[in-house]
């Protein structure tokens, strides 16, 4: 059983749950996106000040996509993190994860490039993953112009974005680059089976993310009957994890994704990868996004930034 809920986390949950289930699973993707945008607007997170923020259009896998470049104070070239937002491959955008990207750029002293990949169900697997890989290649090829050092490069993301970061790490290995130094996986989605103890323990609504949410996300992202053993969809099922970059995996005690994130960390370690896996007790999925009101969210961001800094210092 999970630990006792953190008191600060309980205050956040009570406020969210007063509005009913987080996502409108029976509604359209656009209605769910509108609800997520309304939640973000109703609970604005203070955006940390940063030296420079620039919106760009870059080459995706099939045409141009938006990206946002965060540059902290400091002397270039800096290490660079390519960041993929969460939201079940269906929700989220550059705005929803703006505070997290600012905090990571400032905390790690690195450039962060947030990729606005195509979303499902309009663009099903592997469109989003291919956009993220194309965006990572673009960052590597244009690093100098961004004040970044392509030889000190990481990928990262939260939830579905953590899935995409793990997938891009495999794509980069399998496709001959770019070379990545690190992968930052915040409560990542790694499998579509939804059969772990934590998926069962937190199946119900009330903890930010439910098992029904994940069923809805997977149904809209891909056909598990066809793709469930594709490692670019379900990294936990990859037969070969050798040669991937070192990783930091953060999980949350009250999260249906807890066990699959920790199992993926174990699989990476078994493949000889240097991995730190930290479970944050008493908090839910998406806890780093609540850092303004949650001390453990601040801790998670600090640990992530410190890990990036260390990876770029090697």
C-alpha positions as CSV (number, residue, x, y, z in Angstrom):
1,X,0.0,0.0,0.0
2,X,1.1,3.6,-0.7
3,X,2.2,5.9,2.1
4,X,0.0,8.5,3.7
5,X,-0.9,11.4,1.4
6,X,1.3,14.5,1.9
7,X,-0.8,17.3,3.5
8,X,0.1,19.8,0.8
9,X,-0.8,17.3,-1.8
10,X,-4.2,16.7,-0.2
11,X,-5.0,20.4,-0.3
12,X,-4.2,20.4,-4.1
13,X,-6.3,17.3,-4.7
14,X,-9.3,18.5,-2.8
15,X,-9.3,21.6,-4.9
16,X,-9.0,19.7,-8.2
17,X,-11.5,17.0,-7.3
18,X,-14.2,19.6,-6.4
19,X,-14.4,20.1,-10.2
20,X,-15.0,16.4,-10.9
21,X,-12.8,13.9,-12.8
22,X,-9.7,15.5,-14.4
23,X,-10.4,14.5,-18.0
24,X,-13.6,14.2,-20.0
25,X,-13.0,10.6,-21.1
26,X,-16.4,10.3,-22.8
27,X,-15.9,13.6,-24.7
28,X,-13.8,14.6,-27.6
29,X,-10.0,15.3,-27.4
30,X,-10.6,19.0,-28.0
31,X,-13.1,19.2,-25.1
32,X,-10.6,17.5,-22.9
33,X,-7.9,19.9,-24.0
34,X,-10.2,22.9,-23.3
35,X,-10.7,21.5,-19.8
36,X,-7.0,21.1,-19.2
37,X,-6.4,24.7,-20.4
38,X,-9.1,25.9,-18.1
39,X,-7.5,24.0,-15.2
40,X,-4.1,25.6,-16.0
41,X,-5.7,29.0,-16.2
42,X,-7.7,28.5,-13.0
43,X,-4.5,27.4,-11.1
44,X,-1.8,29.6,-12.6
45,X,1.7,28.6,-11.7
46,X,4.1,31.5,-11.3
47,X,6.5,31.4,-14.2
48,X,10.1,31.7,-12.9
49,X,12.0,34.6,-14.5
50,X,14.5,33.5,-17.1
51,X,17.1,35.3,-19.2
52,X,15.4,34.6,-22.6
53,X,12.5,32.7,-24.1
54,X,12.0,32.4,-27.8
55,X,9.3,30.7,-29.8
56,X,10.4,29.0,-33.0
57,X,9.2,26.8,-35.8
58,X,11.4,23.9,-36.5
59,X,11.3,20.8,-38.8
60,X,9.2,18.0,-37.4
61,X,8.8,14.5,-39.0
62,X,6.2,15.8,-41.5
63,X,6.3,19.5,-41.7
64,X,7.0,22.3,-39.3
65,X,6.1,22.2,-35.6
66,X,6.4,24.8,-32.8
67,X,9.2,24.8,-30.2
68,X,10.1,27.1,-27.4
69,X,13.8,27.8,-26.5
70,X,14.6,28.7,-22.9
71,X,18.0,30.2,-22.2
72,X,19.2,31.0,-18.6
73,X,21.9,33.4,-17.7
74,X,25.3,32.1,-18.2
75,X,28.1,31.7,-20.8
76,X,27.4,29.7,-24.0
77,X,27.8,27.0,-25.1
78,X,25.6,25.3,-22.4
79,X,24.3,21.8,-22.2
80,X,20.9,21.4,-23.7
81,X,17.7,19.5,-22.7
82,X,15.1,18.6,-25.3
83,X,11.8,18.4,-23.4
84,X,8.6,16.6,-24.3
85,X,5.5,17.6,-22.4
86,X,3.0,15.2,-20.8
87,X,-0.7,14.9,-21.4
88,X,-1.3,11.3,-22.6
89,X,-0.1,12.1,-26.1
90,X,-3.4,14.0,-26.5
91,X,-3.3,17.0,-24.2
92,X,-0.8,19.6,-23.2
93,X,1.3,22.2,-25.1
94,X,4.1,24.6,-24.7
95,X,2.1,26.7,-22.3
96,X,1.1,23.8,-19.9
97,X,4.7,23.0,-19.2
98,X,6.3,26.4,-19.4
99,X,7.0,26.8,-15.7
100,X,8.6,23.3,-15.5
101,X,10.9,24.1,-18.5
102,X,11.9,27.5,-17.0
103,X,12.7,25.9,-13.6
104,X,14.8,23.2,-15.3
105,X,16.7,25.7,-17.4
106,X,17.5,27.9,-14.5
107,X,18.2,25.1,-12.1
108,X,20.5,23.1,-14.4
109,X,22.1,26.1,-16.1
110,X,21.2,24.7,-19.5
111,X,19.2,25.6,-22.6
112,X,15.9,23.8,-22.7
113,X,14.0,23.3,-26.0
114,X,10.4,22.3,-25.5
115,X,8.9,20.4,-28.5
116,X,5.2,20.9,-29.5
117,X,4.8,17.5,-31.1
118,X,1.6,16.4,-33.0
119,X,-1.1,15.1,-30.8
120,X,-3.5,12.1,-31.0
121,X,-6.1,11.2,-32.0
122,X,-5.7,13.5,-35.0
123,X,-2.1,12.2,-35.3
124,X,-1.7,8.6,-33.9
125,X,1.4,6.7,-33.1
126,X,4.2,7.1,-34.2
127,X,3.6,10.7,-35.3
128,X,4.3,12.3,-31.9
129,X,7.4,10.1,-31.3
130,X,8.8,10.9,-34.8
131,X,8.3,14.6,-34.2
132,X,10.2,14.4,-31.0
133,X,13.0,12.5,-32.6
134,X,13.1,15.0,-35.5
135,X,13.1,17.9,-33.0
136,X,16.0,16.3,-31.2
137,X,17.9,16.0,-34.4
138,X,17.1,19.7,-35.2
139,X,18.5,20.8,-31.8
140,X,21.7,18.8,-32.3
141,X,22.2,20.3,-35.8
142,X,21.4,23.9,-34.6
143,X,23.0,23.7,-31.2
144,X,25.6,26.4,-31.8
145,X,23.0,28.9,-32.9
146,X,21.1,28.2,-29.7
147,X,24.1,28.8,-27.5
148,X,24.2,25.1,-26.8
149,X,26.8,22.3,-27.0
150,X,25.6,19.3,-29.0
151,X,28.1,17.1,-27.2
152,X,26.2,17.8,-24.0
153,X,22.6,16.9,-24.8
154,X,19.8,15.3,-22.9
155,X,16.1,14.4,-23.5
156,X,13.4,14.5,-20.9
157,X,9.7,14.6,-20.3
158,X,6.9,13.8,-17.9
159,X,4.3,11.1,-18.1
160,X,3.6,10.6,-21.9
161,X,6.6,12.9,-22.4
162,X,8.7,10.6,-20.3
163,X,7.6,7.8,-22.6
164,X,8.7,9.9,-25.6
165,X,12.0,10.7,-24.0
166,X,12.7,7.0,-23.5
167,X,11.6,6.3,-27.0
168,X,13.8,9.1,-28.5
169,X,16.8,7.7,-26.6
170,X,16.2,4.3,-28.3
171,X,15.6,5.9,-31.7
172,X,18.8,7.9,-31.4
173,X,20.7,4.7,-30.6
174,X,19.1,2.7,-33.3
175,X,19.4,5.4,-36.0
176,X,23.0,6.5,-35.4
177,X,22.4,9.7,-33.4
178,X,22.3,12.3,-32.2
179,X,24.4,11.2,-29.2
180,X,22.6,11.8,-25.9
181,X,24.2,12.1,-22.5
182,X,21.2,11.7,-20.3
183,X,17.5,10.9,-20.2
184,X,15.2,12.6,-17.6
185,X,12.0,10.5,-17.1
186,X,9.4,12.0,-14.8
187,X,6.7,9.4,-13.8
188,X,6.9,7.9,-17.4
189,X,4.4,5.8,-19.2
190,X,6.2,2.7,-20.2
191,X,3.6,0.0,-21.0
192,X,0.0,-0.3,-22.2
193,X,-0.9,-3.5,-20.1
194,X,-2.3,-1.5,-17.1
195,X,-2.0,-4.6,-14.9
196,X,0.5,-3.5,-12.2
197,X,-0.4,-3.2,-8.5
198,X,-0.2,0.6,-8.7
199,X,-2.6,0.6,-11.7
200,X,-5.1,-1.4,-9.6
201,X,-4.5,0.5,-6.4
202,X,-5.1,3.9,-8.0
203,X,-7.6,2.9,-10.7
204,X,-10.2,5.3,-9.4
205,X,-10.5,9.0,-10.0
206,X,-9.2,11.3,-7.4
207,X,-5.4,11.1,-7.7
208,X,-4.9,13.4,-10.8
209,X,-4.5,10.3,-13.1
210,X,-6.7,7.2,-13.1
211,X,-6.5,3.9,-14.9
212,X,-9.5,4.9,-17.0
213,X,-7.6,8.0,-18.1
214,X,-4.7,5.8,-19.2
215,X,-7.1,3.4,-21.1
216,X,-8.5,6.4,-22.9
217,X,-5.1,7.8,-23.7
218,X,-3.8,4.5,-25.1
219,X,-7.0,3.9,-27.1
220,X,-6.6,7.3,-28.8
221,X,-2.8,7.0,-29.3
222,X,-2.4,3.6,-30.8
223,X,-3.9,0.1,-31.4
224,X,-2.4,-2.0,-28.6
225,X,-3.4,-5.1,-30.5
226,X,-1.0,-4.2,-33.3
227,X,1.7,-2.1,-31.5
228,X,1.8,-3.3,-27.9
229,X,5.2,-5.0,-28.4
230,X,6.7,-2.1,-30.3
231,X,9.4,-0.7,-28.0
232,X,8.8,2.8,-29.5
233,X,5.3,2.6,-28.1
234,X,5.9,0.5,-24.9
235,X,9.6,0.9,-23.8
236,X,9.1,-1.6,-21.0
237,X,8.7,-4.3,-23.7
238,X,12.0,-3.5,-25.4
239,X,14.2,-6.5,-25.8
240,X,17.4,-4.5,-25.9
241,X,18.1,-1.5,-23.7
242,X,21.8,-1.6,-24.0
243,X,23.7,1.5,-25.1
244,X,21.1,4.0,-23.9
245,X,22.1,7.1,-21.9
246,X,22.1,7.3,-18.1
247,X,18.8,8.1,-16.6
248,X,17.0,9.7,-13.7
249,X,13.6,8.2,-13.1
250,X,11.2,9.9,-10.7
251,X,8.0,8.2,-9.6
252,X,5.2,9.1,-7.2
253,X,3.7,6.8,-4.5
254,X,0.1,7.6,-5.4
255,X,0.3,7.2,-9.1
256,X,-1.0,4.4,-11.3
257,X,2.2,4.7,-13.4
258,X,4.5,4.2,-10.3
259,X,5.3,0.5,-10.9
260,X,5.8,0.6,-14.6
261,X,8.2,3.5,-14.2
262,X,10.2,1.6,-11.5
263,X,10.2,-1.6,-13.6
264,X,11.6,0.3,-16.6
265,X,14.4,1.7,-14.3
266,X,15.1,-1.9,-13.2
267,X,15.3,-3.0,-16.9
268,X,17.7,-0.2,-17.7
269,X,19.9,-1.2,-14.7
270,X,19.8,-4.8,-15.8
271,X,21.0,-3.6,-19.3
272,X,24.0,-2.0,-17.6
273,X,22.7,1.6,-17.7
274,X,23.6,4.0,-14.9
275,X,20.2,4.8,-13.4
276,X,18.9,6.7,-10.3
277,X,15.3,5.9,-9.5
278,X,13.6,7.9,-6.7
279,X,10.1,7.4,-5.5
280,X,8.5,10.5,-3.9
281,X,6.2,9.5,-1.1
282,X,2.8,10.9,-0.4
283,X,2.4,12.6,-3.8
284,X,0.5,11.9,-7.1
285,X,1.2,11.9,-10.7
286,X,2.3,15.3,-12.1
287,X,3.7,16.4,-8.7
288,X,6.5,18.5,-10.1
289,X,4.0,20.6,-11.9
290,X,2.6,21.6,-8.5
291,X,6.0,22.8,-7.3
292,X,4.7,26.3,-6.4
293,X,2.4,24.8,-3.8
294,X,4.1,21.5,-3.0
295,X,7.5,21.2,-1.3
296,X,8.1,17.7,-2.8
297,X,7.4,19.1,-6.2
298,X,10.2,21.6,-5.6
299,X,12.4,18.8,-4.4
300,X,11.7,16.8,-7.6
301,X,12.6,19.7,-9.8
302,X,15.8,20.3,-7.8
303,X,16.8,16.7,-8.1
304,X,16.1,16.8,-11.9
305,X,18.1,20.0,-12.3
306,X,21.0,18.7,-10.3
307,X,21.1,15.5,-12.3
308,X,21.2,17.4,-15.6
309,X,23.9,19.7,-14.3
310,X,26.0,16.6,-13.3
311,X,25.4,14.9,-16.6
312,X,26.5,18.0,-18.5
313,X,29.6,18.5,-16.4
314,X,31.1,15.1,-17.4
